[in-house]
Amino acid sequence: ASDVSASDPVRYRDLPTGPPAPTGDPLIDEVRAIKYELSARFVHDVERLGAHLKAVQKDIAQREPQRVIRQPGQKR
């Protein structure tokens, strides 16, 4: 949870205004384009993206528990 209100303009000041500018390095440009596209799917909201990734992780754990990578000290 965040202590910043959703209406707080500071929260949204770093939102991308468009796709990233080319750097001249095709690999970096491709990675940045993919990152931008993924971010755009979640309206550039890290909390929405995080919630989605947690749901995907939970779904994988239920369907294919053998694929789950646990951190040291985590209970099974």
N, C-alpha and C positions, 0 to 999 in steps of 0.2 A: 504494500500500500504506500501511496505517496502522500506527503504532507503538502503538496502543491495542488491547488484547486484546478479543476479542468477548465475553468474560465480564466485562469491566470495566463496573461499573454507571455510571460517569461517561459512557461512550459513549452510553448509552440514557437519560440523565436528561432530555434535551430532547425525547423522543418525544411526539407529540401524544397527549393522553388522550381525545380525541374530536374531532368536527368543530369548526371554529372558531366562536366566538360571533359573532352578528350585530353589525355596526358601524353599521347604519342607512344605509349607502351600498350600493345594490344591486349596483353594478359591483364594488366591493371584495369584497363578500360572495360574489359568483359566482366571482371569481378565486380567492379563498381556498378555496372549496368544491372547485373543480377541482384546485387544488394539493394539498389534503388527500386527495382521491380518488386522484389519481395516486400520491402518496406511499404510501397504504395498499396499493395494488396491489403494491408492492415492500416490504411490511412495514416501511415507514418507514426503509429502509436505503439510504442514499445510494450505497453501493458497488454494490448490486444494480441500482439505477436507472442508475447510470453504465455498468455493464457492458451493460445492455439497450440504452441509447442508442448505445453504441459498436457493438454488433451491428447495430442498425438502420442506422447510418451506413455500415457496411461493406457491408451488403446493398444499400443504395441505390447505393453507388459501383460495385458489381459489375453491377447491373441497368441503371442509368441514369447512366453517368459524366458526362453533360452536366449533371446536376443538382447535382453536387458543387461546393461553393464552397470553393476553396482559399485559405489564408492567404498573404499575401505571403512569398516566399522558400521556400514549400513546393514540393517536386519533384512533377512530374506522374506 
